[in-house]
Amino acid sequence: MNKMARRLTLTTTAILISSLSGCVIGNTTNLKQPTTGRELIDLQAAYAEGSIDQMEYDQTRASILAKVNISNGTTR
């Protein structure tokens, strides 16, 4: 392995280890559920970049909207 590739590997490994330790050790933060709007925005972005196809988009969008009763504004 040449010097540049080895340095890149070591740097990447160090970053991954340091970021993982912060997530696992002593993390008592409660995670918040994303809003329906955020879920729909993320879904649209995944579809636009080609990560999912039309069928996956339609099915996932329907399941997101099924969690929310749009007609009277209440959630299930």
mmJSON file of the N, C-alpha and C atoms, coordinates in Angstrom:
{"data_MODEL":{"atom_site":{
"group_PDB":["ATOM","ATOM","ATOM","ATOM","ATOM","ATOM","ATOM","ATOM","ATOM","ATOM","ATOM","ATOM","ATOM","ATOM","ATOM","ATOM","ATOM","ATOM","ATOM","ATOM","ATOM","ATOM","ATOM","ATOM","ATOM","ATOM","ATOM","ATOM","ATOM","ATOM","ATOM","ATOM","ATOM","ATOM","ATOM","ATOM","ATOM","ATOM","ATOM","ATOM","ATOM","ATOM","ATOM","ATOM","ATOM","ATOM","ATOM","ATOM","ATOM","ATOM","ATOM","ATOM","ATOM","ATOM","ATOM","ATOM","ATOM","ATOM","ATOM","ATOM","ATOM","ATOM","ATOM","ATOM","ATOM","ATOM","ATOM","ATOM","ATOM","ATOM","ATOM","ATOM","ATOM","ATOM","ATOM","ATOM","ATOM","ATOM","ATOM","ATOM","ATOM","ATOM","ATOM","ATOM","ATOM","ATOM","ATOM","ATOM","ATOM","ATOM","ATOM","ATOM","ATOM","ATOM","ATOM","ATOM","ATOM","ATOM","ATOM","ATOM","ATOM","ATOM","ATOM","ATOM","ATOM","ATOM","ATOM","ATOM","ATOM","ATOM","ATOM","ATOM","ATOM","ATOM","ATOM","ATOM","ATOM","ATOM","ATOM","ATOM","ATOM","ATOM","ATOM","ATOM","ATOM","ATOM","ATOM","ATOM","ATOM","ATOM","ATOM","ATOM","ATOM","ATOM","ATOM","ATOM","ATOM","ATOM","ATOM","ATOM","ATOM","ATOM","ATOM","ATOM","ATOM","ATOM","ATOM","ATOM","ATOM","ATOM","ATOM","ATOM","ATOM","ATOM","ATOM","ATOM","ATOM","ATOM","ATOM","ATOM","ATOM","ATOM","ATOM","ATOM","ATOM","ATOM","ATOM","ATOM","ATOM","ATOM","ATOM","ATOM","ATOM","ATOM","ATOM","ATOM","ATOM","ATOM","ATOM","ATOM","ATOM","ATOM","ATOM","ATOM","ATOM","ATOM","ATOM","ATOM","ATOM","ATOM","ATOM","ATOM","ATOM","ATOM","ATOM","ATOM","ATOM","ATOM","ATOM","ATOM","ATOM","ATOM","ATOM","ATOM","ATOM","ATOM","ATOM","ATOM","ATOM","ATOM","ATOM","ATOM","ATOM","ATOM","ATOM","ATOM","ATOM","ATOM","ATOM","ATOM","ATOM","ATOM","ATOM","ATOM","ATOM","ATOM","ATOM","ATOM"],
"id":[1,2,3,4,5,6,7,8,9,10,11,12,13,14,15,16,17,18,19,20,21,22,23,24,25,26,27,28,29,30,31,32,33,34,35,36,37,38,39,40,41,42,43,44,45,46,47,48,49,50,51,52,53,54,55,56,57,58,59,60,61,62,63,64,65,66,67,68,69,70,71,72,73,74,75,76,77,78,79,80,81,82,83,84,85,86,87,88,89,90,91,92,93,94,95,96,97,98,99,100,101,102,103,104,105,106,107,108,109,110,111,112,113,114,115,116,117,118,119,120,121,122,123,124,125,126,127,128,129,130,131,132,133,134,135,136,137,138,139,140,141,142,143,144,145,146,147,148,149,150,151,152,153,154,155,156,157,158,159,160,161,162,163,164,165,166,167,168,169,170,171,172,173,174,175,176,177,178,179,180,181,182,183,184,185,186,187,188,189,190,191,192,193,194,195,196,197,198,199,200,201,202,203,204,205,206,207,208,209,210,211,212,213,214,215,216,217,218,219,220,221,222,223,224,225,226,227,228],
"type_symbol":["N","C","C","N","C","C","N","C","C","N","C","C","N","C","C","N","C","C","N","C","C","N","C","C","N","C","C","N","C","C","N","C","C","N","C","C","N","C","C","N","C","C","N","C","C","N","C","C","N","C","C","N","C","C","N","C","C","N","C","C","N","C","C","N","C","C","N","C","C","N","C","C","N","C","C","N","C","C","N","C","C","N","C","C","N","C","C","N","C","C","N","C","C","N","C","C","N","C","C","N","C","C","N","C","C","N","C","C","N","C","C","N","C","C","N","C","C","N","C","C","N","C","C","N","C","C","N","C","C","N","C","C","N","C","C","N","C","C","N","C","C","N","C","C","N","C","C","N","C","C","N","C","C","N","C","C","N","C","C","N","C","C","N","C","C","N","C","C","N","C","C","N","C","C","N","C","C","N","C","C","N","C","C","N","C","C","N","C","C","N","C","C","N","C","C","N","C","C","N","C","C","N","C","C","N","C","C","N","C","C","N","C","C","N","C","C","N","C","C","N","C","C","N","C","C","N","C","C"],
"label_atom_id":["N","CA","C","N","CA","C","N","CA","C","N","CA","C","N","CA","C","N","CA","C","N","CA","C","N","CA","C","N","CA","C","N","CA","C","N","CA","C","N","CA","C","N","CA","C","N","CA","C","N","CA","C","N","CA","C","N","CA","C","N","CA","C","N","CA","C","N","CA","C","N","CA","C","N","CA","C","N","CA","C","N","CA","C","N","CA","C","N","CA","C","N","CA","C","N","CA","C","N","CA","C","N","CA","C","N","CA","C","N","CA","C","N","CA","C","N","CA","C","N","CA","C","N","CA","C","N","CA","C","N","CA","C","N","CA","C","N","CA","C","N","CA","C","N","CA","C","N","CA","C","N","CA","C","N","CA","C","N","CA","C","N","CA","C","N","CA","C","N","CA","C","N","CA","C","N","CA","C","N","CA","C","N","CA","C","N","CA","C","N","CA","C","N","CA","C","N","CA","C","N","CA","C","N","CA","C","N","CA","C","N","CA","C","N","CA","C","N","CA","C","N","CA","C","N","CA","C","N","CA","C","N","CA","C","N","CA","C","N","CA","C","N","CA","C","N","CA","C","N","CA","C","N","CA","C","N","CA","C","N","CA","C","N","CA","C"],
"label_alt_id":[null,null,null,null,null,null,null,null,null,null,null,null,null,null,null,null,null,null,null,null,null,null,null,null,null,null,null,null,null,null,null,null,null,null,null,null,null,null,null,null,null,null,null,null,null,null,null,null,null,null,null,null,null,null,null,null,null,null,null,null,null,null,null,null,null,null,null,null,null,null,null,null,null,null,null,null,null,null,null,null,null,null,null,null,null,null,null,null,null,null,null,null,null,null,null,null,null,null,null,null,null,null,null,null,null,null,null,null,null,null,null,null,null,null,null,null,null,null,null,null,null,null,null,null,null,null,null,null,null,null,null,null,null,null,null,null,null,null,null,null,null,null,null,null,null,null,null,null,null,null,null,null,null,null,null,null,null,null,null,null,null,null,null,null,null,null,null,null,null,null,null,null,null,null,null,null,null,null,null,null,null,null,null,null,null,null,null,null,null,null,null,null,null,null,null,null,null,null,null,null,null,null,null,null,null,null,null,null,null,null,null,null,null,null,null,null,null,null,null,null,null,null,null,null,null,null,null,null],
"label_comp_id":["MET","MET","MET","ASN","ASN","ASN","LYS","LYS","LYS","MET","MET","MET","ALA","ALA","ALA","ARG","ARG","ARG","ARG","ARG","ARG","LEU","LEU","LEU","THR","THR","THR","LEU","LEU","LEU","THR","THR","THR","THR","THR","THR","THR","THR","THR","ALA","ALA","ALA","ILE","ILE","ILE","LEU","LEU","LEU","ILE","ILE","ILE","SER","SER","SER","SER","SER","SER","LEU","LEU","LEU","SER","SER","SER","GLY","GLY","GLY","CYS","CYS","CYS","VAL","VAL","VAL","ILE","ILE","ILE","GLY","GLY","GLY","ASN","ASN","ASN","THR","THR","THR","THR","THR","THR","ASN","ASN","ASN","LEU","LEU","LEU","LYS","LYS","LYS","GLN","GLN","GLN","PRO","PRO","PRO","THR","THR","THR","THR","THR","THR","GLY","GLY","GLY","ARG","ARG","ARG","GLU","GLU","GLU","LEU","LEU","LEU","ILE","ILE","ILE","ASP","ASP","ASP","LEU","LEU","LEU","GLN","GLN","GLN","ALA","ALA","ALA","ALA","ALA","ALA","TYR","TYR","TYR","ALA","ALA","ALA","GLU","GLU","GLU","GLY","GLY","GLY","SER","SER","SER","ILE","ILE","ILE","ASP","ASP","ASP","GLN","GLN","GLN","MET","MET","MET","GLU","GLU","GLU","TYR","TYR","TYR","ASP","ASP","ASP","GLN","GLN","GLN","THR","THR","THR","ARG","ARG","ARG","ALA","ALA","ALA","SER","SER","SER","ILE","ILE","ILE","LEU","LEU","LEU","ALA","ALA","ALA","LYS","LYS","LYS","VAL","VAL","VAL","ASN","ASN","ASN","ILE","ILE","ILE","SER","SER","SER","ASN","ASN","ASN","GLY","GLY","GLY","THR","THR","THR","THR","THR","THR","ARG","ARG","ARG"],
"label_asym_id":["A","A","A","A","A","A","A","A","A","A","A","A","A","A","A","A","A","A","A","A","A","A","A","A","A","A","A","A","A","A","A","A","A","A","A","A","A","A","A","A","A","A","A","A","A","A","A","A","A","A","A","A","A","A","A","A","A","A","A","A","A","A","A","A","A","A","A","A","A","A","A","A","A","A","A","A","A","A","A","A","A","A","A","A","A","A","A","A","A","A","A","A","A","A","A","A","A","A","A","A","A","A","A","A","A","A","A","A","A","A","A","A","A","A","A","A","A","A","A","A","A","A","A","A","A","A","A","A","A","A","A","A","A","A","A","A","A","A","A","A","A","A","A","A","A","A","A","A","A","A","A","A","A","A","A","A","A","A","A","A","A","A","A","A","A","A","A","A","A","A","A","A","A","A","A","A","A","A","A","A","A","A","A","A","A","A","A","A","A","A","A","A","A","A","A","A","A","A","A","A","A","A","A","A","A","A","A","A","A","A","A","A","A","A","A","A","A","A","A","A","A","A","A","A","A","A","A","A"],
"label_entity_id":["1","1","1","1","1","1","1","1","1","1","1","1","1","1","1","1","1","1","1","1","1","1","1","1","1","1","1","1","1","1","1","1","1","1","1","1","1","1","1","1","1","1","1","1","1","1","1","1","1","1","1","1","1","1","1","1","1","1","1","1","1","1","1","1","1","1","1","1","1","1","1","1","1","1","1","1","1","1","1","1","1","1","1","1","1","1","1","1","1","1","1","1","1","1","1","1","1","1","1","1","1","1","1","1","1","1","1","1","1","1","1","1","1","1","1","1","1","1","1","1","1","1","1","1","1","1","1","1","1","1","1","1","1","1","1","1","1","1","1","1","1","1","1","1","1","1","1","1","1","1","1","1","1","1","1","1","1","1","1","1","1","1","1","1","1","1","1","1","1","1","1","1","1","1","1","1","1","1","1","1","1","1","1","1","1","1","1","1","1","1","1","1","1","1","1","1","1","1","1","1","1","1","1","1","1","1","1","1","1","1","1","1","1","1","1","1","1","1","1","1","1","1","1","1","1","1","1","1"],
"label_seq_id":[1,1,1,2,2,2,3,3,3,4,4,4,5,5,5,6,6,6,7,7,7,8,8,8,9,9,9,10,10,10,11,11,11,12,12,12,13,13,13,14,14,14,15,15,15,16,16,16,17,17,17,18,18,18,19,19,19,20,20,20,21,21,21,22,22,22,23,23,23,24,24,24,25,25,25,26,26,26,27,27,27,28,28,28,29,29,29,30,30,30,31,31,31,32,32,32,33,33,33,34,34,34,35,35,35,36,36,36,37,37,37,38,38,38,39,39,39,40,40,40,41,41,41,42,42,42,43,43,43,44,44,44,45,45,45,46,46,46,47,47,47,48,48,48,49,49,49,50,50,50,51,51,51,52,52,52,53,53,53,54,54,54,55,55,55,56,56,56,57,57,57,58,58,58,59,59,59,60,60,60,61,61,61,62,62,62,63,63,63,64,64,64,65,65,65,66,66,66,67,67,67,68,68,68,69,69,69,70,70,70,71,71,71,72,72,72,73,73,73,74,74,74,75,75,75,76,76,76],
"pdbx_PDB_ins_code":[null,null,null,null,null,null,null,null,null,null,null,null,null,null,null,null,null,null,null,null,null,null,null,null,null,null,null,null,null,null,null,null,null,null,null,null,null,null,null,null,null,null,null,null,null,null,null,null,null,null,null,null,null,null,null,null,null,null,null,null,null,null,null,null,null,null,null,null,null,null,null,null,null,null,null,null,null,null,null,null,null,null,null,null,null,null,null,null,null,null,null,null,null,null,null,null,null,null,null,null,null,null,null,null,null,null,null,null,null,null,null,null,null,null,null,null,null,null,null,null,null,null,null,null,null,null,null,null,null,null,null,null,null,null,null,null,null,null,null,null,null,null,null,null,null,null,null,null,null,null,null,null,null,null,null,null,null,null,null,null,null,null,null,null,null,null,null,null,null,null,null,null,null,null,null,null,null,null,null,null,null,null,null,null,null,null,null,null,null,null,null,null,null,null,null,null,null,null,null,null,null,null,null,null,null,null,null,null,null,null,null,null,null,null,null,null,null,null,null,null,null,null,null,null,null,null,null,null],
"Cartn_x":[0.854,0.0,0.897,0.636,1.486,1.158,2.003,1.857,0.511,0.085,-1.156,-2.364,-2.405,-3.522,-3.534,-2.381,-2.307,-2.76,-2.337,-2.73,-4.244,-4.82,-6.255,-6.998,-6.509,-7.134,-7.066,-5.927,-5.774,-6.66,-6.721,-7.546,-9.023,-9.455,-10.849,-11.197,-10.325,-10.553,-10.639,-9.754,-9.768,-11.059,-11.516,-12.764,-13.945,-13.998,-15.098,-15.12,-13.97,-13.902,-14.308,-13.833,-14.177,-15.651,-16.225,-17.646,-18.525,-18.143,-18.934,-18.898,-17.769,-17.685,-18.591,-18.76,-19.657,-21.114,-21.427,-22.812,-23.19,-22.239,-22.54,-22.308,-21.208,-20.83,-21.41,-22.255,-22.766,-23.784,-24.334,-25.322,-26.708,-27.25,-28.564,-29.619,-29.305,-30.226,-31.38,-32.579,-33.746,-33.881,-34.059,-34.218,-35.663,-35.846,-37.185,-37.567,-38.837,-39.349,-39.425,-39.095,-39.216,-40.687,-40.924,-42.285,-42.727,-44.018,-44.545,-43.974,-43.879,-43.304,-41.871,-41.068,-39.667,-39.577,-40.447,-40.451,-40.769,-41.745,-42.128,-41.027,-40.368,-39.258,-38.115,-37.768,-36.695,-37.055,-38.316,-38.782,-38.662,-39.092,-39.004,-37.551,-36.663,-35.242,-34.684,-35.064,-34.602,-35.1,-36.336,-36.891,-36.183,-35.969,-35.335,-33.908,-33.197,-31.812,-31.727,-32.873,-32.894,-32.636,-32.659,-32.425,-33.595,-34.786,-35.981,-36.728,-37.527,-38.294,-39.702,-40.503,-41.837,-42.725,-42.665,-43.512,-43.151,-41.846,-41.42,-41.834,-41.695,-42.089,-43.576,-44.405,-45.855,-46.268,-45.697,-46.042,-45.622,-44.415,-43.915,-44.691,-44.994,-45.765,-47.147,-47.769,-49.086,-49.025,-47.965,-47.863,-47.589,-46.823,-46.571,-47.879,-48.621,-49.87,-50.948,-50.869,-51.846,-51.7,-50.513,-50.299,-50.99,-51.304,-51.908,-53.274,-54.27,-55.598,-55.708,-55.472,-55.428,-56.784,-57.894,-59.197,-59.55,-59.149,-59.502,-58.272,-57.08,-55.867,-55.41,-55.964,-55.531,-54.598,-53.745,-52.847,-53.375,-52.984,-53.407,-52.474],
"Cartn_y":[-1.176,0.0,1.235,2.177,3.358,4.304,5.295,6.21,6.931,7.413,8.183,7.308,6.12,5.215,4.804,4.556,4.177,5.33,6.537,7.705,7.916,7.741,7.878,6.82,5.59,4.511,4.785,5.216,5.511,6.679,7.71,8.869,8.494,7.749,7.315,6.455,5.536,4.669,5.488,6.454,7.29,8.1,8.622,9.393,8.508,7.326,6.408,5.993,5.662,5.242,6.377,7.58,8.702,9.061,8.954,9.287,8.21,6.963,5.887,5.911,6.236,6.246,7.314,8.417,9.459,9.046,8.184,7.736,6.654,5.882,4.721,4.98,5.581,5.748,7.039,6.912,8.071,8.898,8.397,9.155,8.862,9.833,9.655,10.539,11.072,11.939,11.114,11.606,10.95,11.361,10.378,10.667,11.041,12.075,12.518,11.891,11.541,11.013,12.157,11.878,12.934,13.291,14.51,14.941,14.302,14.312,13.782,14.547,15.85,16.67,16.293,16.069,15.696,14.328,13.396,12.075,12.179,13.022,13.183,13.87,14.842,15.526,14.551,13.743,12.764,11.701,11.297,10.319,10.876,12.114,12.749,12.845,13.175,13.282,11.92,10.87,9.521,9.13,9.481,9.177,10.001,11.272,12.157,11.722,11.189,10.77,9.337,8.666,7.326,6.201,6.505,5.473,4.498,4.973,4.129,4.329,3.324,3.45,3.977,4.148,4.733,3.907,2.583,1.728,1.868,1.867,2.041,3.411,4.43,5.783,5.831,5.288,5.319,4.561,3.375,2.573,3.254,3.784,4.434,5.717,6.479,7.71,7.39,6.352,5.953,5.54,4.827,4.403,5.588,6.563,7.765,8.534,8.712,9.459,8.69,7.377,6.572,6.779,7.157,7.419,8.698,9.549,10.838,10.908,11.238,11.389,12.814,12.993,14.328,15.043,14.322,14.969,15.764,15.275,16.046,16.465,16.224,16.712,15.942,14.781,14.021,12.901,12.485,11.359,10.131,8.999,7.732,7.305],
"Cartn_z":[0.0,0.0,0.0,-0.889,-0.926,0.235,0.414,1.559,1.572,0.427,0.349,0.683,0.148,0.417,1.887,2.452,3.855,4.762,4.427,5.21,5.142,3.962,3.788,4.595,4.573,5.332,6.829,7.314,8.742,9.169,8.345,8.661,8.688,7.697,7.643,8.847,9.195,10.351,11.633,11.803,12.998,13.102,11.99,11.988,12.343,11.754,12.044,13.506,14.055,15.459,16.385,16.118,16.991,16.901,15.711,15.591,16.201,16.105,16.688,18.204,18.762,20.217,20.819,20.144,20.622,20.545,19.612,19.442,20.44,20.867,21.688,23.168,23.508,24.906,25.461,26.451,27.165,26.417,25.361,24.613,25.187,25.878,26.483,25.817,24.655,23.929,23.376,23.576,23.002,21.549,20.687,19.27,18.989,18.188,17.82,16.493,16.371,15.118,14.112,12.853,11.845,11.612,11.227,10.921,9.598,9.368,8.118,6.936,7.077,6.011,5.706,6.742,6.556,5.877,6.277,5.648,4.159,3.819,2.418,1.609,2.203,1.532,1.274,2.282,2.128,1.096,1.098,0.121,-1.293,-1.486,-2.806,-3.255,-2.337,-2.674,-3.1,-2.391,-2.751,-4.135,-4.444,-5.761,-6.843,-6.574,-7.553,-7.883,-6.897,-7.162,-7.678,-7.785,-8.354,-7.376,-6.082,-5.076,-4.967,-5.298,-5.287,-6.594,-6.966,-8.2,-7.907,-8.955,-8.819,-7.897,-8.014,-7.186,-5.7,-5.394,-4.002,-3.476,-4.329,-3.95,-3.605,-4.508,-4.297,-3.041,-2.831,-1.66,-0.362,-0.343,0.869,1.155,0.118,0.294,0.863,0.343,0.835,2.304,2.692,4.094,5.023,4.544,5.353,5.547,4.462,4.543,5.304,5.309,6.048,7.556,7.998,9.425,9.875,8.916,9.223,8.545,9.309,8.727,8.211,6.928,6.32,6.434,6.355,6.295,7.554,8.736,9.944,10.761,10.229,10.863,12.092,12.361,13.529,13.102,14.026,13.754,14.445,13.907,14.503,15.589],
"occupancy":[1.0,1.0,1.0,1.0,1.0,1.0,1.0,1.0,1.0,1.0,1.0,1.0,1.0,1.0,1.0,1.0,1.0,1.0,1.0,1.0,1.0,1.0,1.0,1.0,1.0,1.0,1.0,1.0,1.0,1.0,1.0,1.0,1.0,1.0,1.0,1.0,1.0,1.0,1.0,1.0,1.0,1.0,1.0,1.0,1.0,1.0,1.0,1.0,1.0,1.0,1.0,1.0,1.0,1.0,1.0,1.0,1.0,1.0,1.0,1.0,1.0,1.0,1.0,1.0,1.0,1.0,1.0,1.0,1.0,1.0,1.0,1.0,1.0,1.0,1.0,1.0,1.0,1.0,1.0,1.0,1.0,1.0,1.0,1.0,1.0,1.0,1.0,1.0,1.0,1.0,1.0,1.0,1.0,1.0,1.0,1.0,1.0,1.0,1.0,1.0,1.0,1.0,1.0,1.0,1.0,1.0,1.0,1.0,1.0,1.0,1.0,1.0,1.0,1.0,1.0,1.0,1.0,1.0,1.0,1.0,1.0,1.0,1.0,1.0,1.0,1.0,1.0,1.0,1.0,1.0,1.0,1.0,1.0,1.0,1.0,1.0,1.0,1.0,1.0,1.0,1.0,1.0,1.0,1.0,1.0,1.0,1.0,1.0,1.0,1.0,1.0,1.0,1.0,1.0,1.0,1.0,1.0,1.0,1.0,1.0,1.0,1.0,1.0,1.0,1.0,1.0,1.0,1.0,1.0,1.0,1.0,1.0,1.0,1.0,1.0,1.0,1.0,1.0,1.0,1.0,1.0,1.0,1.0,1.0,1.0,1.0,1.0,1.0,1.0,1.0,1.0,1.0,1.0,1.0,1.0,1.0,1.0,1.0,1.0,1.0,1.0,1.0,1.0,1.0,1.0,1.0,1.0,1.0,1.0,1.0,1.0,1.0,1.0,1.0,1.0,1.0,1.0,1.0,1.0,1.0,1.0,1.0,1.0,1.0,1.0,1.0,1.0,1.0],
"B_iso_or_equiv":[0.0,0.0,0.0,0.0,0.0,0.0,0.0,0.0,0.0,0.0,0.0,0.0,0.0,0.0,0.0,0.0,0.0,0.0,0.0,0.0,0.0,0.0,0.0,0.0,0.0,0.0,0.0,0.0,0.0,0.0,0.0,0.0,0.0,0.0,0.0,0.0,0.0,0.0,0.0,0.0,0.0,0.0,0.0,0.0,0.0,0.0,0.0,0.0,0.0,0.0,0.0,0.0,0.0,0.0,0.0,0.0,0.0,0.0,0.0,0.0,0.0,0.0,0.0,0.0,0.0,0.0,0.0,0.0,0.0,0.0,0.0,0.0,0.0,0.0,0.0,0.0,0.0,0.0,0.0,0.0,0.0,0.0,0.0,0.0,0.0,0.0,0.0,0.0,0.0,0.0,0.0,0.0,0.0,0.0,0.0,0.0,0.0,0.0,0.0,0.0,0.0,0.0,0.0,0.0,0.0,0.0,0.0,0.0,0.0,0.0,0.0,0.0,0.0,0.0,0.0,0.0,0.0,0.0,0.0,0.0,0.0,0.0,0.0,0.0,0.0,0.0,0.0,0.0,0.0,0.0,0.0,0.0,0.0,0.0,0.0,0.0,0.0,0.0,0.0,0.0,0.0,0.0,0.0,0.0,0.0,0.0,0.0,0.0,0.0,0.0,0.0,0.0,0.0,0.0,0.0,0.0,0.0,0.0,0.0,0.0,0.0,0.0,0.0,0.0,0.0,0.0,0.0,0.0,0.0,0.0,0.0,0.0,0.0,0.0,0.0,0.0,0.0,0.0,0.0,0.0,0.0,0.0,0.0,0.0,0.0,0.0,0.0,0.0,0.0,0.0,0.0,0.0,0.0,0.0,0.0,0.0,0.0,0.0,0.0,0.0,0.0,0.0,0.0,0.0,0.0,0.0,0.0,0.0,0.0,0.0,0.0,0.0,0.0,0.0,0.0,0.0,0.0,0.0,0.0,0.0,0.0,0.0,0.0,0.0,0.0,0.0,0.0,0.0],
"pdbx_formal_charge":[null,null,null,null,null,null,null,null,null,null,null,null,null,null,null,null,null,null,null,null,null,null,null,null,null,null,null,null,null,null,null,null,null,null,null,null,null,null,null,null,null,null,null,null,null,null,null,null,null,null,null,null,null,null,null,null,null,null,null,null,null,null,null,null,null,null,null,null,null,null,null,null,null,null,null,null,null,null,null,null,null,null,null,null,null,null,null,null,null,null,null,null,null,null,null,null,null,null,null,null,null,null,null,null,null,null,null,null,null,null,null,null,null,null,null,null,null,null,null,null,null,null,null,null,null,null,null,null,null,null,null,null,null,null,null,null,null,null,null,null,null,null,null,null,null,null,null,null,null,null,null,null,null,null,null,null,null,null,null,null,null,null,null,null,null,null,null,null,null,null,null,null,null,null,null,null,null,null,null,null,null,null,null,null,null,null,null,null,null,null,null,null,null,null,null,null,null,null,null,null,null,null,null,null,null,null,null,null,null,null,null,null,null,null,null,null,null,null,null,null,null,null,null,null,null,null,null,null],
"auth_seq_id":[1,1,1,2,2,2,3,3,3,4,4,4,5,5,5,6,6,6,7,7,7,8,8,8,9,9,9,10,10,10,11,11,11,12,12,12,13,13,13,14,14,14,15,15,15,16,16,16,17,17,17,18,18,18,19,19,19,20,20,20,21,21,21,22,22,22,23,23,23,24,24,24,25,25,25,26,26,26,27,27,27,28,28,28,29,29,29,30,30,30,31,31,31,32,32,32,33,33,33,34,34,34,35,35,35,36,36,36,37,37,37,38,38,38,39,39,39,40,40,40,41,41,41,42,42,42,43,43,43,44,44,44,45,45,45,46,46,46,47,47,47,48,48,48,49,49,49,50,50,50,51,51,51,52,52,52,53,53,53,54,54,54,55,55,55,56,56,56,57,57,57,58,58,58,59,59,59,60,60,60,61,61,61,62,62,62,63,63,63,64,64,64,65,65,65,66,66,66,67,67,67,68,68,68,69,69,69,70,70,70,71,71,71,72,72,72,73,73,73,74,74,74,75,75,75,76,76,76],
"auth_comp_id":["MET","MET","MET","ASN","ASN","ASN","LYS","LYS","LYS","MET","MET","MET","ALA","ALA","ALA","ARG","ARG","ARG","ARG","ARG","ARG","LEU","LEU","LEU","THR","THR","THR","LEU","LEU","LEU","THR","THR","THR","THR","THR","THR","THR","THR","THR","ALA","ALA","ALA","ILE","ILE","ILE","LEU","LEU","LEU","ILE","ILE","ILE","SER","SER","SER","SER","SER","SER","LEU","LEU","LEU","SER","SER","SER","GLY","GLY","GLY","CYS","CYS","CYS","VAL","VAL","VAL","ILE","ILE","ILE","GLY","GLY","GLY","ASN","ASN","ASN","THR","THR","THR","THR","THR","THR","ASN","ASN","ASN","LEU","LEU","LEU","LYS","LYS","LYS","GLN","GLN","GLN","PRO","PRO","PRO","THR","THR","THR","THR","THR","THR","GLY","GLY","GLY","ARG","ARG","ARG","GLU","GLU","GLU","LEU","LEU","LEU","ILE","ILE","ILE","ASP","ASP","ASP","LEU","LEU","LEU","GLN","GLN","GLN","ALA","ALA","ALA","ALA","ALA","ALA","TYR","TYR","TYR","ALA","ALA","ALA","GLU","GLU","GLU","GLY","GLY","GLY","SER","SER","SER","ILE","ILE","ILE","ASP","ASP","ASP","GLN","GLN","GLN","MET","MET","MET","GLU","GLU","GLU","TYR","TYR","TYR","ASP","ASP","ASP","GLN","GLN","GLN","THR","THR","THR","ARG","ARG","ARG","ALA","ALA","ALA","SER","SER","SER","ILE","ILE","ILE","LEU","LEU","LEU","ALA","ALA","ALA","LYS","LYS","LYS","VAL","VAL","VAL","ASN","ASN","ASN","ILE","ILE","ILE","SER","SER","SER","ASN","ASN","ASN","GLY","GLY","GLY","THR","THR","THR","THR","THR","THR","ARG","ARG","ARG"],
"auth_asym_id":["A","A","A","A","A","A","A","A","A","A","A","A","A","A","A","A","A","A","A","A","A","A","A","A","A","A","A","A","A","A","A","A","A","A","A","A","A","A","A","A","A","A","A","A","A","A","A","A","A","A","A","A","A","A","A","A","A","A","A","A","A","A","A","A","A","A","A","A","A","A","A","A","A","A","A","A","A","A","A","A","A","A","A","A","A","A","A","A","A","A","A","A","A","A","A","A","A","A","A","A","A","A","A","A","A","A","A","A","A","A","A","A","A","A","A","A","A","A","A","A","A","A","A","A","A","A","A","A","A","A","A","A","A","A","A","A","A","A","A","A","A","A","A","A","A","A","A","A","A","A","A","A","A","A","A","A","A","A","A","A","A","A","A","A","A","A","A","A","A","A","A","A","A","A","A","A","A","A","A","A","A","A","A","A","A","A","A","A","A","A","A","A","A","A","A","A","A","A","A","A","A","A","A","A","A","A","A","A","A","A","A","A","A","A","A","A","A","A","A","A","A","A","A","A","A","A","A","A"],
"auth_atom_id":["N","CA","C","N","CA","C","N","CA","C","N","CA","C","N","CA","C","N","CA","C","N","CA","C","N","CA","C","N","CA","C","N","CA","C","N","CA","C","N","CA","C","N","CA","C","N","CA","C","N","CA","C","N","CA","C","N","CA","C","N","CA","C","N","CA","C","N","CA","C","N","CA","C","N","CA","C","N","CA","C","N","CA","C","N","CA","C","N","CA","C","N","CA","C","N","CA","C","N","CA","C","N","CA","C","N","CA","C","N","CA","C","N","CA","C","N","CA","C","N","CA","C","N","CA","C","N","CA","C","N","CA","C","N","CA","C","N","CA","C","N","CA","C","N","CA","C","N","CA","C","N","CA","C","N","CA","C","N","CA","C","N","CA","C","N","CA","C","N","CA","C","N","CA","C","N","CA","C","N","CA","C","N","CA","C","N","CA","C","N","CA","C","N","CA","C","N","CA","C","N","CA","C","N","CA","C","N","CA","C","N","CA","C","N","CA","C","N","CA","C","N","CA","C","N","CA","C","N","CA","C","N","CA","C","N","CA","C","N","CA","C","N","CA","C","N","CA","C","N","CA","C","N","CA","C","N","CA","C","N","CA","C","N","CA","C"],
"pdbx_PDB_model_num":[1,1,1,1,1,1,1,1,1,1,1,1,1,1,1,1,1,1,1,1,1,1,1,1,1,1,1,1,1,1,1,1,1,1,1,1,1,1,1,1,1,1,1,1,1,1,1,1,1,1,1,1,1,1,1,1,1,1,1,1,1,1,1,1,1,1,1,1,1,1,1,1,1,1,1,1,1,1,1,1,1,1,1,1,1,1,1,1,1,1,1,1,1,1,1,1,1,1,1,1,1,1,1,1,1,1,1,1,1,1,1,1,1,1,1,1,1,1,1,1,1,1,1,1,1,1,1,1,1,1,1,1,1,1,1,1,1,1,1,1,1,1,1,1,1,1,1,1,1,1,1,1,1,1,1,1,1,1,1,1,1,1,1,1,1,1,1,1,1,1,1,1,1,1,1,1,1,1,1,1,1,1,1,1,1,1,1,1,1,1,1,1,1,1,1,1,1,1,1,1,1,1,1,1,1,1,1,1,1,1,1,1,1,1,1,1,1,1,1,1,1,1,1,1,1,1,1,1]
}}}
